[in-house]
Amino acid sequence: MQDRRGVDGQSDDELSWQRLANCLGVDPDLFFPERGASTREAKEVCKGCVVRNECLDYALANGEKFGIWGGMSERERRRVRRARAGGQRDGAASA
Ligand code: SF4
């Protein structure tokens, strides 16, 4: 999403994936639906996006709390974050 990606200290290089985003030119509001509104259309755009993983990683790394990133809603990203945190704890425990 070219209109909503903050630069937040990120270098052009770190954000170069955005140039390949499927959502370039798509209305950013689609990715920030009102509470309870459908996320289907946004997720459809994300489905064929070649930088979906980069987008999701960016959102997770920057604690993006709102909107669809990497084809995932806030709730879905929270689940990923918890799973990754749990995996890290498990890994630390077994090390
Ligand atoms: S995954 Fe979705 S929100 Fe992220 S860059 Fe691609 S199309 Fe845009």
Backbone and ligand atoms as CSV (ligand in chain L), in Angstrom:
chain,resi,resn,atom,element,x,y,z
A,1,MET,N,N,0.840,-1.181,0.000
A,1,MET,CA,C,0.000,0.000,0.000
A,1,MET,C,C,0.881,1.238,0.000
A,2,GLN,N,N,0.962,1.890,-1.072
A,2,GLN,CA,C,1.866,3.027,-1.146
A,2,GLN,C,C,1.438,4.195,-0.302
A,3,ASP,N,N,0.185,4.338,-0.024
A,3,ASP,CA,C,-0.298,5.513,0.682
A,3,ASP,C,C,-0.264,5.365,2.197
A,4,ARG,N,N,-0.093,4.198,2.694
A,4,ARG,CA,C,-0.197,4.039,4.137
A,4,ARG,C,C,1.061,3.479,4.758
A,5,ARG,N,N,2.060,3.189,3.971
A,5,ARG,CA,C,3.276,2.658,4.535
A,5,ARG,C,C,4.096,3.810,5.081
A,6,GLY,N,N,4.292,3.834,6.355
A,6,GLY,CA,C,5.092,4.885,6.957
A,6,GLY,C,C,6.552,4.689,6.643
A,7,VAL,N,N,7.314,5.730,6.741
A,7,VAL,CA,C,8.745,5.597,6.494
A,7,VAL,C,C,9.477,5.354,7.807
A,8,ASP,N,N,8.901,5.751,8.914
A,8,ASP,CA,C,9.361,5.392,10.259
A,8,ASP,C,C,10.817,4.967,10.349
A,9,GLY,N,N,11.699,5.738,9.806
A,9,GLY,CA,C,13.113,5.425,9.927
A,9,GLY,C,C,13.585,4.304,9.029
A,10,GLN,N,N,12.729,3.827,8.159
A,10,GLN,CA,C,13.107,2.738,7.266
A,10,GLN,C,C,13.797,3.323,6.046
A,11,SER,N,N,14.842,2.657,5.595
A,11,SER,CA,C,15.536,3.143,4.410
A,11,SER,C,C,14.751,2.763,3.157
A,12,ASP,N,N,15.077,3.443,2.054
A,12,ASP,CA,C,14.410,3.128,0.788
A,12,ASP,C,C,14.577,1.655,0.453
A,13,ASP,N,N,15.761,1.137,0.779
A,13,ASP,CA,C,16.064,-0.253,0.490
A,13,ASP,C,C,15.146,-1.199,1.253
A,14,GLU,N,N,14.949,-0.878,2.526
A,14,GLU,CA,C,14.109,-1.722,3.378
A,14,GLU,C,C,12.656,-1.701,2.935
A,15,LEU,N,N,12.273,-0.631,2.272
A,15,LEU,CA,C,10.883,-0.493,1.849
A,15,LEU,C,C,10.691,-0.724,0.354
A,16,SER,N,N,11.744,-1.203,-0.321
A,16,SER,CA,C,11.674,-1.356,-1.779
A,16,SER,C,C,10.608,-2.365,-2.199
A,17,TRP,N,N,10.257,-3.294,-1.305
A,17,TRP,CA,C,9.233,-4.281,-1.639
A,17,TRP,C,C,7.907,-3.610,-1.988
A,18,GLN,N,N,7.694,-2.417,-1.437
A,18,GLN,CA,C,6.422,-1.730,-1.667
A,18,GLN,C,C,6.195,-1.400,-3.142
A,19,ARG,N,N,7.293,-1.287,-3.877
A,19,ARG,CA,C,7.148,-0.974,-5.306
A,19,ARG,C,C,6.487,-2.112,-6.075
A,20,LEU,N,N,6.520,-3.305,-5.506
A,20,LEU,CA,C,5.929,-4.475,-6.168
A,20,LEU,C,C,4.550,-4.829,-5.609
A,21,ALA,N,N,4.082,-3.987,-4.714
A,21,ALA,CA,C,2.814,-4.282,-4.033
A,21,ALA,C,C,1.642,-4.324,-5.006
A,22,ASN,N,N,0.816,-5.304,-4.815
A,22,ASN,CA,C,-0.401,-5.463,-5.624
A,22,ASN,C,C,-1.389,-4.323,-5.382
A,23,CYS,N,N,-1.262,-3.691,-4.243
A,23,CYS,CA,C,-2.230,-2.665,-3.868
A,23,CYS,C,C,-1.836,-1.272,-4.342
A,24,LEU,N,N,-0.757,-1.152,-5.080
A,24,LEU,CA,C,-0.396,0.153,-5.634
A,24,LEU,C,C,-1.564,0.665,-6.467
A,25,GLY,N,N,-2.018,1.847,-6.160
A,25,GLY,CA,C,-3.113,2.431,-6.935
A,25,GLY,C,C,-4.494,2.020,-6.458
A,26,VAL,N,N,-4.548,1.105,-5.497
A,26,VAL,CA,C,-5.848,0.683,-4.957
A,26,VAL,C,C,-6.220,1.626,-3.809
A,27,ASP,N,N,-7.475,1.925,-3.681
A,27,ASP,CA,C,-7.954,2.814,-2.617
A,27,ASP,C,C,-7.505,2.286,-1.247
A,28,PRO,N,N,-6.696,3.044,-0.517
A,28,PRO,CA,C,-6.204,2.594,0.793
A,28,PRO,C,C,-7.329,2.296,1.780
A,29,ASP,N,N,-8.481,2.962,1.625
A,29,ASP,CA,C,-9.604,2.724,2.539
A,29,ASP,C,C,-10.055,1.265,2.513
A,30,LEU,N,N,-9.824,0.624,1.389
A,30,LEU,CA,C,-10.201,-0.784,1.264
A,30,LEU,C,C,-9.481,-1.634,2.318
A,31,PHE,N,N,-8.282,-1.194,2.674
A,31,PHE,CA,C,-7.453,-1.970,3.601
A,31,PHE,C,C,-7.681,-1.575,5.060
A,32,PHE,N,N,-8.515,-0.576,5.243
A,32,PHE,CA,C,-8.875,-0.142,6.601
A,32,PHE,C,C,-10.386,-0.074,6.710
A,33,PRO,N,N,-11.028,-1.235,6.622
A,33,PRO,CA,C,-12.498,-1.249,6.660
A,33,PRO,C,C,-13.017,-0.835,8.034
A,34,GLU,N,N,-14.214,-0.306,8.035
A,34,GLU,CA,C,-14.877,0.028,9.305
A,34,GLU,C,C,-15.006,-1.246,10.127
A,35,ARG,N,N,-15.079,-1.060,11.424
A,35,ARG,CA,C,-15.239,-2.203,12.322
A,35,ARG,C,C,-16.444,-3.044,11.889
A,36,GLY,N,N,-16.229,-4.325,11.720
A,36,GLY,CA,C,-17.310,-5.236,11.355
A,36,GLY,C,C,-17.546,-5.341,9.856
A,37,ALA,N,N,-16.897,-4.457,9.063
A,37,ALA,CA,C,-17.076,-4.515,7.604
A,37,ALA,C,C,-16.215,-5.633,7.018
A,38,SER,N,N,-16.549,-6.011,5.820
A,38,SER,CA,C,-15.849,-7.122,5.176
A,38,SER,C,C,-14.399,-6.767,4.827
A,39,THR,N,N,-13.530,-7.730,5.001
A,39,THR,CA,C,-12.119,-7.570,4.617
A,39,THR,C,C,-11.828,-8.366,3.340
A,40,ARG,N,N,-12.874,-8.961,2.804
A,40,ARG,CA,C,-12.706,-9.879,1.672
A,40,ARG,C,C,-12.029,-9.238,0.471
A,41,GLU,N,N,-12.502,-8.044,0.100
A,41,GLU,CA,C,-11.932,-7.389,-1.090
A,41,GLU,C,C,-10.452,-7.102,-0.932
A,42,ALA,N,N,-10.082,-6.597,0.218
A,42,ALA,CA,C,-8.666,-6.306,0.470
A,42,ALA,C,C,-7.847,-7.590,0.413
A,43,LYS,N,N,-8.367,-8.621,1.040
A,43,LYS,CA,C,-7.643,-9.892,1.061
A,43,LYS,C,C,-7.513,-10.487,-0.333
A,44,GLU,N,N,-8.488,-10.215,-1.184
A,44,GLU,CA,C,-8.407,-10.681,-2.570
A,44,GLU,C,C,-7.230,-10.004,-3.281
A,45,VAL,N,N,-7.038,-8.714,-3.006
A,45,VAL,CA,C,-5.907,-7.983,-3.615
A,45,VAL,C,C,-4.599,-8.583,-3.102
A,46,CYS,N,N,-4.554,-8.875,-1.829
A,46,CYS,CA,C,-3.338,-9.411,-1.208
A,46,CYS,C,C,-3.012,-10.821,-1.709
A,47,LYS,N,N,-4.052,-11.550,-2.040
A,47,LYS,CA,C,-3.870,-12.949,-2.413
A,47,LYS,C,C,-2.814,-13.135,-3.503
A,48,GLY,N,N,-2.847,-12.272,-4.498
A,48,GLY,CA,C,-1.898,-12.430,-5.600
A,48,GLY,C,C,-0.667,-11.547,-5.471
A,49,CYS,N,N,-0.415,-11.039,-4.293
A,49,CYS,CA,C,0.682,-10.092,-4.107
A,49,CYS,C,C,2.005,-10.827,-3.883
A,50,VAL,N,N,3.006,-10.444,-4.656
A,50,VAL,CA,C,4.299,-11.143,-4.566
A,50,VAL,C,C,5.108,-10.723,-3.339
A,51,VAL,N,N,4.708,-9.642,-2.693
A,51,VAL,CA,C,5.448,-9.182,-1.513
A,51,VAL,C,C,4.609,-9.337,-0.231
A,52,ARG,N,N,3.745,-10.297,-0.279
A,52,ARG,CA,C,2.859,-10.531,0.860
A,52,ARG,C,C,3.653,-10.816,2.146
A,53,ASN,N,N,4.663,-11.655,2.061
A,53,ASN,CA,C,5.454,-11.973,3.259
A,53,ASN,C,C,6.179,-10.752,3.793
A,54,GLU,N,N,6.751,-9.961,2.886
A,54,GLU,CA,C,7.459,-8.750,3.310
A,54,GLU,C,C,6.490,-7.791,3.997
A,55,CYS,N,N,5.302,-7.675,3.426
A,55,CYS,CA,C,4.284,-6.792,3.973
A,55,CYS,C,C,3.873,-7.249,5.374
A,56,LEU,N,N,3.644,-8.532,5.510
A,56,LEU,CA,C,3.252,-9.071,6.815
A,56,LEU,C,C,4.381,-8.880,7.831
A,57,ASP,N,N,5.596,-9.176,7.423
A,57,ASP,CA,C,6.736,-9.013,8.341
A,57,ASP,C,C,6.885,-7.562,8.764
A,58,TYR,N,N,6.681,-6.657,7.816
A,58,TYR,CA,C,6.768,-5.225,8.138
A,58,TYR,C,C,5.723,-4.860,9.200
A,59,ALA,N,N,4.511,-5.317,8.984
A,59,ALA,CA,C,3.426,-4.988,9.921
A,59,ALA,C,C,3.703,-5.574,11.299
A,60,LEU,N,N,4.198,-6.793,11.329
A,60,LEU,CA,C,4.496,-7.430,12.619
A,60,LEU,C,C,5.655,-6.719,13.306
A,61,ALA,N,N,6.673,-6.382,12.546
A,61,ALA,CA,C,7.850,-5.725,13.125
A,61,ALA,C,C,7.526,-4.332,13.635
A,62,ASN,N,N,6.576,-3.687,12.995
A,62,ASN,CA,C,6.245,-2.318,13.376
A,62,ASN,C,C,4.987,-2.220,14.236
A,63,GLY,N,N,4.469,-3.361,14.632
A,63,GLY,CA,C,3.312,-3.375,15.524
A,63,GLY,C,C,2.095,-2.692,14.939
A,64,GLU,N,N,1.903,-2.842,13.615
A,64,GLU,CA,C,0.727,-2.231,12.988
A,64,GLU,C,C,-0.542,-2.846,13.578
A,65,LYS,N,N,-1.358,-2.028,14.172
A,65,LYS,CA,C,-2.534,-2.551,14.872
A,65,LYS,C,C,-3.799,-2.511,14.023
A,66,PHE,N,N,-3.766,-1.727,12.972
A,66,PHE,CA,C,-4.988,-1.553,12.183
A,66,PHE,C,C,-4.768,-1.936,10.730
A,67,GLY,N,N,-5.840,-2.394,10.114
A,67,GLY,CA,C,-5.824,-2.629,8.681
A,67,GLY,C,C,-5.384,-4.025,8.272
A,68,ILE,N,N,-5.449,-4.246,6.977
A,68,ILE,CA,C,-5.053,-5.520,6.382
A,68,ILE,C,C,-3.625,-5.368,5.874
A,69,TRP,N,N,-2.779,-6.213,6.331
A,69,TRP,CA,C,-1.369,-6.232,5.908
A,69,TRP,C,C,-1.008,-7.684,5.605
A,70,GLY,N,N,-0.349,-7.895,4.510
A,70,GLY,CA,C,0.049,-9.267,4.179
A,70,GLY,C,C,-1.136,-10.202,4.087
A,71,GLY,N,N,-2.281,-9.658,3.761
A,71,GLY,CA,C,-3.479,-10.484,3.627
A,71,GLY,C,C,-4.106,-10.881,4.952
A,72,MET,N,N,-3.666,-10.258,6.035
A,72,MET,CA,C,-4.199,-10.625,7.347
A,72,MET,C,C,-4.794,-9.438,8.084
A,73,SER,N,N,-5.843,-9.730,8.813
A,73,SER,CA,C,-6.495,-8.730,9.660
A,73,SER,C,C,-5.687,-8.546,10.942
A,74,GLU,N,N,-6.088,-7.568,11.742
A,74,GLU,CA,C,-5.427,-7.349,13.033
A,74,GLU,C,C,-5.467,-8.628,13.873
A,75,ARG,N,N,-6.640,-9.216,13.931
A,75,ARG,CA,C,-6.795,-10.417,14.766
A,75,ARG,C,C,-5.891,-11.550,14.277
A,76,GLU,N,N,-5.832,-11.729,12.959
A,76,GLU,CA,C,-4.986,-12.795,12.411
A,76,GLU,C,C,-3.511,-12.518,12.680
A,77,ARG,N,N,-3.131,-11.253,12.606
A,77,ARG,CA,C,-1.718,-10.916,12.892
A,77,ARG,C,C,-1.393,-11.137,14.357
A,78,ARG,N,N,-2.349,-10.824,15.225
A,78,ARG,CA,C,-2.121,-11.068,16.665
A,78,ARG,C,C,-1.846,-12.544,16.907
A,79,ARG,N,N,-2.586,-13.390,16.203
A,79,ARG,CA,C,-2.403,-14.839,16.341
A,79,ARG,C,C,-0.994,-15.249,15.893
A,80,VAL,N,N,-0.563,-14.683,14.757
A,80,VAL,CA,C,0.784,-14.984,14.247
A,80,VAL,C,C,1.827,-14.515,15.252
A,81,ARG,N,N,1.623,-13.308,15.783
A,81,ARG,CA,C,2.581,-12.746,16.743
A,81,ARG,C,C,2.688,-13.650,17.981
A,82,ARG,N,N,1.544,-14.083,18.457
A,82,ARG,CA,C,1.551,-14.956,19.646
A,82,ARG,C,C,2.236,-16.284,19.332
A,83,ALA,N,N,1.936,-16.834,18.147
A,83,ALA,CA,C,2.535,-18.112,17.764
A,83,ALA,C,C,4.055,-17.976,17.658
A,84,ARG,N,N,4.496,-16.872,17.059
A,84,ARG,CA,C,5.942,-16.668,16.925
A,84,ARG,C,C,6.588,-16.467,18.281
A,85,ALA,N,N,5.924,-15.729,19.153
A,85,ALA,CA,C,6.469,-15.497,20.493
A,85,ALA,C,C,6.534,-16.807,21.254
A,86,GLY,N,N,5.505,-17.633,21.095
A,86,GLY,CA,C,5.499,-18.941,21.759
A,86,GLY,C,C,6.602,-19.827,21.233
A,87,GLY,N,N,6.818,-19.777,19.923
A,87,GLY,CA,C,7.889,-20.560,19.306
A,87,GLY,C,C,9.248,-20.154,19.807
A,88,GLN,N,N,9.426,-18.839,20.003
A,88,GLN,CA,C,10.709,-18.346,20.507
A,88,GLN,C,C,10.923,-18.811,21.934
A,89,ARG,N,N,9.831,-18.766,22.739
A,89,ARG,CA,C,9.970,-19.207,24.136
A,89,ARG,C,C,10.292,-20.698,24.178
A,90,ASP,N,N,9.581,-21.478,23.326
A,90,ASP,CA,C,9.845,-22.922,23.287
A,90,ASP,C,C,11.282,-23.189,22.891
A,91,GLY,N,N,11.748,-22.422,21.878
A,91,GLY,CA,C,13.122,-22.606,21.406
A,91,GLY,C,C,14.117,-22.271,22.498
A,92,ALA,N,N,13.840,-21.203,23.233
A,92,ALA,CA,C,14.750,-20.793,24.312
A,92,ALA,C,C,14.768,-21.826,25.412
A,93,ALA,N,N,13.591,-22.435,25.669
A,93,ALA,CA,C,13.515,-23.409,26.747
A,93,ALA,C,C,14.288,-24.679,26.424
A,94,SER,N,N,14.299,-25.036,25.129
A,94,SER,CA,C,14.965,-26.276,24.759
A,94,SER,C,C,16.442,-26.069,24.467
A,95,ALA,N,N,16.907,-24.810,24.435
A,95,ALA,CA,C,18.317,-24.555,24.106
A,95,ALA,C,C,19.209,-24.823,25.313
L,1,SF4,S1,S,0.101,-8.018,0.871
L,1,SF4,FE1,FE,-1.707,-6.753,0.470
L,1,SF4,S2,S,-1.444,-4.885,1.685
L,1,SF4,FE2,FE,0.529,-5.919,1.562
L,1,SF4,S3,S,1.576,-4.985,-0.150
L,1,SF4,FE3,FE,0.546,-6.788,-0.920
L,1,SF4,S4,S,-1.441,-6.127,-1.645
L,1,SF4,FE4,FE,-0.609,-4.494,-0.364
